[in-house]
Amino acid sequence: MTLIKSISGIRGTIGGQAGNALTPTDIVKFTTAFGNWVIEKTGKKKIVVGRDARISGEMVRNLVVGTLQGIGIDVVDLGLSTTPTVEIAVPDENAGGGIIITASHNPKQWNALKLLNHEGEFINDVEGKKVLEIAENLDTDFAQVDDLGKVTFDDSYLQKHIDKILALPLVDADAIKAAKFKIAIDCVNSSGGIFVPSLLKALGVETVFELYCEPDGHFPHNPEPLPENITALCNEVTKNNAHLGIVVDPDVDRLCFICEDGTPFGEEYTLVAVADYILKNNKGNTVSNLSSTRALRDVTENAGGEYKASAVGEVNVVTLMKECNAVIGGEGNGGVIYPELHYGRDALVGIALFLTHLAKYGKAISVLRASYPSYFISKNKITLTPEMDIDKLLLSVEEKYKSQPHSTIDGLKIEFDKQWVHLRKSNTEPIIRIYSESTSETAAEGLANKIIEDIKLFLK
């Protein structure tokens, strides 16, 4: 059983003993801490709650809502929702914060409390540490019966979210409708099964082949939208002669596409394609994290903008986007952040912008993919042992390659012309992740192996 306490929230497996998994005791403890932090930080006694469709969602929701009521906080309950929809609802409701009950792409035995500030954005490092500190030193005076919080159920945010997307100047529903797209979708039996078909209908897409759109939480495959997990959708696209396929994760903040020939567009290229469209219409800067493809930098610089890389983590991407006034940003895992709507990864706005781009491009999605610089990322890891001095190890690697451009804002990233390698210690596992990218799969793996051999030598 597992319980991970991090700045962005509390994540764990359901069942087991308190303190070692996401048990009812832990859910109440951390919800209480977050509620107290919201009151202390904002003075507001109002929190928005939404959840994905995973099996444990209703149980966790009941505990979260009841706990918030118990400390005198009013709850706006969106029911089955998406992470970006809750992010939008928090400021619209003038709430002090938000809780999204979702373990994102994790398998069904996982769930989590994702924590939002009053702007509907993930809490930062300092705020997260404060919540954890409150949780470990709980001394809560719970509300008397007349001061219990009230619950308001609000299912209007599906339409509100869609309306906000349709109102964006760079979303062209008429162009999408005129393209007469036939689209196959895989929503992994979570809340995307409600939201994605509704969005496509609003955009004028008349032919949609729905795969796994029953929001019952019984994931038909590993819910992370990687190529090996979405073969059924690839087959659905070719079987129905669809123009493309769309796949989202359980909380609809990650987005991937399938080409008309059944091949994955590539999750790294979701952001690249959307950014290409934005930059063609609105010159500016872009941001992704250090482990994301260089293709975004190429597209940005070709459009006359400046690209910057942040530490891994959505909150870090958002912080840097604000600092450099980026017009588009996100992460290479299929996460699109479009600040004109809100500062959060949002698969729904990504779908609308991408379909507009494809409709105006006027060619097959595979041709669009081929128009972008082609890079390959190799993902490797080294298991850590207690005697390893990780900081010293990274310093040794940095010293060897000190003449190369490099960054130490998040582990160590070293650039070799149009190749790079990124080493960072995992926050959740005893491993060092080693990501490398080059213009071919063989070259990317070769670069990773070269660095791994360096590490082995240093360890000796």
C-alpha positions in Angstrom: 0.0 0.0 0.0 1.2 3.5 -0.7 0.6 7.1 0.5 2.5 9.9 -1.2 2.4 13.4 0.5 3.6 16.0 -1.9 3.1 19.7 -2.5 0.5 19.2 -5.2 -1.7 16.9 -3.1 -2.2 13.6 -1.3 -2.0 10.4 -3.5 -2.3 6.8 -2.4 -3.8 3.4 -2.9 -7.2 2.7 -1.4 -7.4 0.3 1.6 -4.9 -0.8 4.2 -3.8 0.9 7.4 -3.9 4.6 8.2 -0.7 6.4 7.4 0.3 3.7 4.8 -2.4 4.3 2.2 -5.2 6.6 1.3 -7.6 5.5 4.1 -10.6 7.3 5.4 -8.5 8.5 8.3 -5.9 10.0 6.0 -8.6 11.6 3.8 -10.2 13.3 6.8 -6.8 14.4 8.2 -5.5 16.1 5.0 -8.9 17.5 4.1 -9.1 19.1 7.5 -5.6 20.5 7.1 -6.3 22.0 3.7 -9.6 23.5 4.8 -7.9 25.2 7.7 -5.2 26.5 5.4 -7.8 27.9 3.0 -9.5 29.8 5.9 -6.2 31.1 7.2 -4.9 32.1 3.8 -8.1 33.6 2.3 -10.6 34.1 5.1 -13.1 32.4 2.8 -15.2 29.4 4.0 -16.0 28.1 0.5 -14.3 25.2 -1.5 -15.2 23.7 -4.8 -15.0 19.9 -5.1 -15.2 17.7 -8.2 -14.1 14.1 -9.0 -13.3 11.8 -11.8 -15.3 8.5 -12.2 -12.9 6.1 -10.5 -14.5 3.4 -8.3 -13.4 4.9 -5.0 -14.5 8.5 -6.0 -17.9 8.5 -4.3 -16.4 7.2 -1.0 -13.6 9.8 -1.0 -16.0 12.5 -2.0 -18.3 11.8 0.9 -15.5 12.0 3.4 -14.1 15.2 1.8 -17.4 17.0 1.7 -18.4 15.9 5.2 -15.1 16.9 6.6 -15.3 20.4 5.0 -18.8 20.8 6.4 -17.5 19.8 9.8 -15.0 22.7 9.9 -17.7 25.1 8.8 -16.8 25.3 5.1 -19.5 25.6 2.4 -19.0 23.2 -0.5 -19.8 23.6 -4.2 -20.0 20.1 -5.4 -19.6 19.7 -9.2 -20.0 15.9 -9.0 -18.4 14.0 -11.9 -16.1 16.6 -13.4 -12.6 17.2 -14.8 -9.5 18.8 -13.3 -9.6 21.8 -15.6 -13.4 22.3 -15.0 -12.8 22.5 -11.2 -9.9 24.9 -11.9 -12.2 27.2 -13.8 -15.0 26.9 -11.2 -12.9 28.0 -8.2 -12.5 31.7 -9.2 -15.9 31.8 -10.8 -17.4 30.8 -7.5 -15.1 33.2 -5.6 -14.0 30.2 -3.5 -11.0 30.0 -1.3 -9.7 26.9 -3.0 -10.6 23.6 -4.7 -10.2 19.9 -4.2 -10.1 17.6 -7.2 -10.6 13.9 -6.3 -8.5 12.1 -8.9 -5.4 10.1 -9.2 -5.0 11.3 -12.8 -3.4 8.6 -14.9 -2.8 6.1 -12.1 -4.6 2.7 -12.1 -8.0 2.1 -10.5 -6.6 1.3 -7.0 -5.3 4.8 -6.6 -7.0 8.0 -5.7 -5.8 11.5 -4.6 -6.7 14.9 -3.4 -5.4 17.5 -5.8 -5.3 20.9 -4.0 -6.1 24.3 -5.7 -5.6 27.8 -4.4 -8.2 30.6 -4.7 -7.1 31.3 -8.3 -7.9 27.7 -9.3 -4.2 26.8 -9.7 -2.2 24.1 -7.9 -0.8 25.2 -4.6 3.0 25.9 -4.8 5.8 24.4 -2.8 5.6 26.8 0.2 1.8 26.4 0.4 2.0 22.7 0.1 4.5 22.4 2.9 2.3 24.5 5.1 -0.7 22.2 4.5 1.4 19.2 5.4 2.7 21.0 8.5 -0.9 21.7 9.6 -1.8 18.0 8.9 0.9 16.8 11.2 0.0 19.2 14.0 -3.8 19.1 13.8 -5.6 20.9 16.6 -9.0 21.7 15.0 -12.0 23.1 16.7 -14.8 21.7 14.7 -18.0 23.6 13.9 -21.0 23.6 16.2 -24.2 22.3 14.7 -25.5 25.7 13.6 -22.2 26.6 12.0 -21.8 23.5 9.8 -21.0 24.1 6.2 -23.7 23.8 3.5 -23.4 21.8 0.3 -24.6 23.1 -3.1 -24.7 20.7 -6.0 -23.9 22.4 -9.3 -23.8 20.5 -12.6 -23.7 23.6 -14.8 -20.0 23.8 -15.2 -19.8 21.3 -18.0 -21.7 23.8 -20.2 -19.9 26.8 -18.6 -16.5 25.3 -19.5 -17.6 24.5 -23.1 -19.1 28.1 -23.5 -15.8 29.6 -22.4 -13.9 27.5 -24.9 -16.3 28.4 -27.7 -15.9 32.1 -26.9 -12.1 32.0 -27.4 -11.1 34.0 -30.6 -8.8 31.2 -31.9 -11.5 28.5 -31.6 -13.4 28.3 -34.8 -16.4 26.0 -34.5 -17.6 26.9 -38.0 -14.3 25.7 -39.5 -14.5 22.5 -37.5 -18.1 21.8 -38.6 -17.2 22.5 -42.2 -14.4 20.0 -42.1 -16.9 17.2 -41.4 -14.5 15.3 -39.1 -15.2 11.7 -38.2 -13.5 11.2 -34.8 -13.0 8.1 -32.6 -12.6 8.8 -28.9 -11.3 6.8 -25.9 -12.3 8.3 -22.5 -11.2 5.3 -20.4 -14.6 5.0 -18.7 -14.2 8.2 -16.7 -15.6 11.7 -16.7 -14.2 12.4 -20.2 -17.0 10.1 -21.4 -19.4 12.9 -20.5 -17.3 16.0 -21.3 -15.5 15.1 -24.6 -18.7 14.0 -26.5 -20.5 17.2 -25.3 -17.6 19.4 -26.4 -17.4 17.7 -29.9 -21.1 18.2 -30.4 -20.8 21.9 -29.5 -17.9 22.2 -32.0 -20.1 20.8 -34.8 -18.6 17.3 -35.0 -21.4 15.1 -36.1 -19.7 11.7 -36.4 -18.1 10.4 -33.2 -17.2 6.8 -32.5 -17.3 6.4 -28.7 -15.0 3.9 -27.1 -15.0 3.4 -23.3 -17.2 6.4 -22.6 -19.3 4.9 -19.7 -18.2 6.9 -16.6 -18.2 3.9 -14.2 -14.5 3.9 -13.2 -13.8 0.4 -14.6 -10.8 1.3 -16.7 -10.6 -1.0 -19.7 -6.8 -0.6 -19.9 -4.0 1.2 -18.1 -5.4 4.8 -18.1 -2.1 6.5 -18.9 -2.5 7.5 -22.6 0.7 5.9 -23.8 0.9 4.1 -27.2 0.9 0.6 -25.7 -2.3 1.4 -23.8 -4.4 2.8 -26.6 -4.2 0.1 -29.3 -8.0 -0.4 -29.2 -8.5 3.3 -30.2 -5.9 3.0 -33.0 -7.9 0.0 -34.4 -11.2 2.0 -34.0 -9.8 4.8 -36.1 -8.8 2.6 -39.0 -11.9 0.4 -38.8 -14.2 3.4 -39.1 -12.0 5.4 -41.6 -12.0 8.2 -39.0 -10.0 11.4 -39.6 -8.4 11.0 -36.2 -8.6 9.6 -32.7 -8.7 11.5 -29.4 -7.7 9.9 -26.0 -7.8 11.6 -22.6 -6.8 10.4 -19.1 -9.4 9.9 -16.3 -9.4 13.6 -15.2 -9.1 15.0 -18.7 -6.0 17.2 -18.3 -3.8 15.1 -20.7 -4.6 14.8 -24.4 -3.2 12.6 -27.2 -4.2 12.1 -30.8 -4.2 9.2 -33.3 -3.5 9.7 -37.0 -5.9 8.5 -39.7 -3.7 5.5 -40.4 -3.9 4.3 -36.7 -0.5 5.5 -35.6 -0.1 7.7 -32.5 0.5 11.4 -33.2 2.8 11.4 -30.2 1.9 12.8 -26.8 4.9 15.1 -26.9 3.5 16.6 -30.1 0.1 17.5 -28.7 1.5 20.7 -27.2 3.8 21.3 -30.2 0.9 21.3 -32.7 -1.4 23.5 -30.5 1.5 25.9 -29.9 2.2 26.0 -33.7 -1.4 27.1 -34.2 -1.3 29.7 -31.4 2.0 31.2 -32.6 0.8 31.5 -36.2 -2.0 33.8 -34.9 -0.5 35.3 -31.7 3.3 35.9 -31.6 4.9 35.3 -28.2 6.8 33.0 -25.9 6.3 29.4 -24.8 7.2 27.2 -21.9 7.4 23.5 -21.2 9.4 21.5 -18.6 13.0 20.3 -18.9 11.9 16.8 -19.9 9.7 17.8 -22.8 10.6 17.7 -26.5 12.9 20.2 -28.1 10.4 20.4 -31.0 8.5 23.1 -29.0 11.6 25.3 -28.9 12.1 24.8 -32.6 8.5 25.8 -33.5 8.7 28.8 -31.1 12.0 30.1 -32.4 10.8 29.7 -36.0 7.8 31.9 -35.2 10.0 34.6 -33.7 9.3 33.8 -30.1 11.4 32.8 -27.1 11.2 29.3 -25.5 11.9 28.7 -21.8 12.1 25.5 -19.8 10.9 25.1 -16.2 11.4 22.4 -13.6 9.1 19.4 -13.9 5.7 19.9 -12.5 2.6 21.9 -13.6 3.0 24.6 -10.9 6.5 25.2 -12.1 5.5 25.5 -15.7 2.7 28.0 -14.8 5.0 30.1 -12.6 7.5 30.5 -15.5 4.7 31.1 -18.0 3.6 34.1 -15.9 7.1 35.4 -15.6 7.7 35.4 -19.3 4.2 36.2 -20.4 3.9 33.0 -22.4 1.0 32.7 -24.9 1.0 28.9 -24.6 2.7 26.3 -22.5 2.4 22.9 -20.9 4.1 19.6 -20.6 5.2 16.8 -23.0 2.8 14.3 -21.5 -0.1 15.8 -23.5 -0.7 18.7 -21.2 -1.8 22.0 -22.8 -2.0 25.2 -20.8 -3.7 28.1 -22.6 -3.6 31.1 -20.3 -6.3 33.0 -22.3 -8.7 30.4 -20.7 -6.9 29.5 -17.4 -3.6 28.4 -16.1 -4.0 24.7 -16.0 -3.6 21.7 -18.2 -6.8 21.3 -20.1 -7.5 18.6 -22.7 -10.9 20.2 -23.6 -9.4 23.5 -24.8 -6.6 21.5 -26.4 -9.1 19.5 -28.5 -10.9 22.7 -29.6 -7.6 24.5 -30.6 -6.2 21.4 -32.3 -9.3 20.7 -34.4 -9.4 24.3 -35.4 -5.8 24.1 -36.5 -6.4 20.8 -38.4 -9.5 22.2 -40.1 -7.7 25.2 -41.3 -4.6 23.2 -42.3 -6.8 21.2 -44.7 -4.7 18.1 -44.9 -4.5 14.8 -43.0 -3.4 14.7 -39.5 -0.4 12.5 -40.4 0.7 15.2 -42.9 0.5 17.8 -40.1 2.6 15.6 -37.8 5.2 15.1 -40.5 5.5 18.9 -40.8 7.1 19.2 -37.3 10.8 18.5 -36.4 11.1 14.8 -35.6 12.6 13.9 -32.2 12.7 10.7 -30.1 12.8 10.5 -26.3 14.3 7.6 -24.5 13.2 7.0 -20.9 15.5 5.1 -18.5 16.1 4.9 -14.8 18.7 3.7 -12.3 17.5 2.2 -9.0 19.1 3.9 -6.0 20.7 2.3 -2.9 21.0 3.8 0.5 24.8 4.4 0.2 24.5 6.4 -3.0 25.2 10.2 -2.6 22.9 11.5 -5.3 24.0 15.2 -5.0 27.6 14.2 -5.3 26.9 11.9 -8.3 25.1 14.7 -10.2 27.9 17.1 -9.4 30.4 14.6 -10.9 28.3 14.4 -14.1 28.0 18.1 -14.2 31.7 18.6 -13.8 32.5 16.2 -16.7 30.2 18.0 -19.1 30.7 21.6 -17.7 31.6 22.9 -21.2 28.2 21.9 -22.5 25.1 24.1 -21.9 23.4 22.7 -18.9 20.7 23.5 -16.2 20.5 22.5 -12.6 17.1 23.9 -11.7 15.7 20.4 -11.6 18.3 17.7 -11.3 20.7 18.1 -14.2 20.0 18.7 -17.9 22.8 18.7 -20.4 22.4 19.9 -24.0 24.5 18.5 -26.9 23.5 20.6 -29.9 20.0 19.3 -30.7 20.3 16.5 -28.3 19.8 16.5 -24.5 19.8 14.3 -21.5 17.9 15.1 -18.2 18.7 13.4 -14.9 16.4 13.9 -11.9 15.7 12.1 -8.7 12.1 10.8 -8.5 9.9 12.3 -5.8 7.9 9.1 -5.4 10.4 6.2 -6.1 14.0 5.4 -5.1 15.3 6.0 -8.6 17.0 8.5 -10.9 15.1 9.1 -14.1 17.2 9.6 -17.2 15.4 11.1 -20.1 17.3 11.7 -23.4 16.2 13.1 -26.8 17.7 13.0 -30.2 16.7 13.0 -33.9 16.5 9.2 -33.9 15.5 6.5 -31.4 19.0 4.8 -31.7 20.8 8.1 -31.0 18.5 8.9 -28.0 19.2 5.5 -26.5 22.9 5.8 -27.2 23.1 9.2 -25.4 21.2 7.7 -22.4 23.5 4.7 -22.3 26.6 6.9 -22.5 25.4 8.9 -19.4 24.5 5.7 -17.6 28.0 4.3 -18.1 29.4 7.6 -16.8 27.3 7.2 -13.7 28.4 3.6 -13.2 32.0 4.7 -13.3 31.4 7.5 -10.8 29.7 5.0 -8.5 32.8 2.8 -8.5 
